[in-house]
């Protein structure tokens, strides 16, 4: 277990960056810095972090960064990892830092190819559940019922489950994480760094601007997602699936906080009626049943 007091106090995310107040991406980047230090090299497709880093020649991010077009993050990272290997610099950790649109929509073909080839990269999907940088448009990872500028009566479909898609690809390591639980995310990053091949981490990242909540509540909203069971923390490693300890108590419905506590903090769900809430509650039960069955089937091997 990571002890937060033992983590480096110096991070590679610097003051003066261009992030919005309460931005979850700045939190996540700090945790990447704490987990991987100066071994991390970021590949960033178009998105909020393209702006957060600032305008050349200045930068608010201390990592080496390759900025790349929306569709090419995983393929560019694949080439970069191979170049480092040829040069004998195999300690470098090539990390894709991509949003939900750049992962589940525009970039999924490159990600699928990299997974099929088992490229030696860490791919992090920073999931703020919409195209925030271009005006809060819906993505395939926007949840059911959520308002966006292109679903102004609420999205009618559930989230695409990209982590399960990556498990189906045979990736050696797949995990979910949350900016509300930094030590869990840091532990998973360090485990990922110790494994050869493609590692995929899906980071839940509540966005104050797009989700319509007070910027001081980013961590509170992130934690409520786990505590209500709508976001489940788990790991898949070497064919073994297990629910993470921080999510384990919420496998039982009676231990979860009411879903409405999560929804009421977010303006994007303000229009929902009781029937919509029931749809989301049924979705939570369905996902938990699936994950528990996966753990029962794939959780018996030694990790």
N, C-alpha and C positions, 0 to 999 in steps of 0.2 A: 504494500500500500504506500502510495506517495505521501510523504509528509510535506505539507505546504511550506513549513519553515525551512526545509532543506533545499527548496528550489532556488535557483539563482534570482537575485533581486534585479539584476540588469536584464532588460529585454531589448529586442531589436525593433520594437515598435516605439517610435520616438514622439515626444511632445510636438504639437504644432501640425499634426496631420489633418487632413481635410474631412475627417469623418463627422457624421451627424452626432449630436449628443445622444448618449445611450447606445451607440452602435455596437451590435454584437460581433461584428467582424473585427473590431479592434480588440475586443476581449479574446476572441479565438486566436488571433495572431500572437497575442502575448503568450498564450498557452503553448502555441507551436514553438515559440522562442524558448520558453522554459523547458520544453520536452526535448528539443533537438539542438538547441544552441546554434552555433555558427556553421553547423554542418548542413543546414537546410538551404536549398536553392528553390525559389518559388517560380512556378509557371502560372501566370494569371491571365485568363481570358477576359474579354470585355465584361465589365461589371463594376460594382461599387468600389472594389479594391483598386481598380484602375485609377479611380479618382482619389481615393484615400491617400495613396502614396505621394501625391503632389505632382508638381510640374517640373520636368527636367530643366536644369541639372540638380535641383534639390529633391529630397525625398524624405518622407516621414517614416519610411520603413527601412530598416538596416539590413535586410536580407538581400542577397543578389536576386534580381528579378528579371524574368523574361516575360514581357507583355506580348500576348498573342491574340489572334482573332478568335471569335466566339467558338467556332467549330473545331479548333485544332489543338486544344490544350493537351489532351492525352497523347496525341501523336507527336507534338513538339516535345513533351516531357519524355516520351520514349526515345527520341533521338538524342536528347540531352543526356539521359542516363547512359545510353550506349557510348556516347562521346567521352563521358567521365570514365567509364570502364576501360576504354581503349587507352586513355591517358594514365591509367593506373590510379585514379582518384575515386576508388570505390567506397570511401567513407562518406562521400557527399550523399545527402538525402534529397533526391529530386521530389518536390512536393507540388502537386497541382492544387491550387486554391481557387475553386470555381463555384459559382452560384448554382441555384436550382435550375434555372433556364439553360445555363451553359453546360449542365450535366444531364438533366433528364430530357431535354428537348434538343437544342441545337448541337450539343456536343456528344450525344449518346453514341453516335456511330464511331467516333474516334475512341471513346471509352470502351466500347464493346470490342473493338479491334485490339486495343492494348491489353484488355483482359484475356482475350483469346490467345494472344502471344505471351501472356504472363510477363509483361515488362516489369522491370524492377523499379517501380515508382510508388509513392504514396499519393493517393488521390483523395482529397478532402472536398466533399460537397458542402458548402456553407449554405444551408437551406433556410432562407428567409421567406420562402413560399410564394414568391412572385418576382417579376422583373422590376426590382425597385429602382435601379439606376436610370431606367428609361421612362418611368412614370407610373409604376405600380400596376403593370398588366399581369393577367393571370398566366401561370405556367402549368405544366402537367403535375407539378408538386403543390400547387395551391389546394388547400383542403376544401371539402364540401362546405357550401354555404358562405364562404368568405367573399366579401366585397373586394373587388379590384376595379380599376377604371375600365376594364373590358368585361367584367362580370358584375355590373352595378346592381343586379337583383340577387346576387349570390351565385357562386359556382355550383353546377349541378352534378359534378363528378367528384369522386374521391381522389386522393393523392396517388400518383404512380409510386410503386414501392421499388425504388432503385436498389436499395441494399439487397433485396431478395433476387433481383435481376442479376446482381453481381455474384451472389452465391450460386445461382444457376449457371453462371459462366465458369465456375470452378476456381474463383479467386482464392488464394491461400488464406487471406485474412480479410474479413468484412466486419465492421462494427458500427454501431450508432453511438452518438455522444450528444452532449448538450453544453452550451456556454454557461448554464446554471450550475454545472457540476465539474469544475475545472480539474480536480485530481483524477476523476474517472477518465476524462478526455486525455490528460497527460499520460496516464498509464497506458491507454490504448495506443497513443502515438509512439511511445517507447517500445511497446510490444511489436507494433507494425515495423518499426525501424530495424528490429532484430530478425526480420523474416525476408527472405529473398522472394521476388516476384511482385505481382500487383497487390497492393493493399488499399482497401477502400474504406474510408470513414465518413459517415453521414452525420454532419454536425447540425443540430437544431439551433436556429439562430433568430430569435424573435426581433423584428424590426419595428422600433417605435413609430417611424414615419408611415410605413405601409400598413402596419397593424392597428394604428391609431390608438396608442397608449402613451402615457407619460414616460419620458425618457428615463426617469429614475426607477422605473419598474421592469427594466429588461431582465434582470436576474430573477425577480419574483415571477414574471410570466414564464420564463424558461423552466423554473422549478415546478410551477403548477402544471405544465404540460406533462411532466413525468408523474407528478403526484395524482393527477386525475386519470392517468393511464392512456392518454391520447398519444403520448410519445414514449416508446419503450426502449430502454437501453439494453443492448445485447452484443454478443460477440460470436463470430463464426471463425474458427481457427482449425486448420488441418482436418476438416470434416466434422468438427465438434461444434454444436450450437449450444450456447448457454445464455440465459437471461442474466444481466449484470446485477450485482448485489443491491445497487441503489434502486433498481426497479422491482426487485424480487417481492417486496411486501405488497405491491399493487397488483400482483397476479390475482389476489382476492378482491372482488368488487367492493366488499364492505370496508376495506382499508383505504380505498381511494377517496380523495376529496371530490365533492360534487363537480361535475363538468361545468356547471354554470359559473363557478368561481373563476374558472379560466376564461370562459367566453365573455363574461361581463366586463372584464378589464380592457377588452379590445373593441374599438369602434367598428372594425371590419365585420363583426358579428352582431352589431346592434339591431339589425333588421330581422334576426331569426325568430321564428315562432316556435311553439312547443313541439310541433311535428318535426321541425328541422333539428331541434335538440335531440329528439328521440332517434333520428337517423344517425346522428353522430355517436350517440350512446351505443346503438346497435353495432356501429362500425368498430368502436373500441372493443366490444365483447368479441366480435368476429376476429379481430387481429390478435387479441390475447389468446383465443382458442388456437389459432394457427401457430403462434409462437410457442405455446406450451406443448403442442403436439410435435413441433420440430425439436424442441428440447428433449422430449421423451424419446423420439426416434434417433436423434443425432447427438444426444448429450451423454452417452454412456461410456465413450472412450476416455482414456486418461489424457489430460491436457498437458 
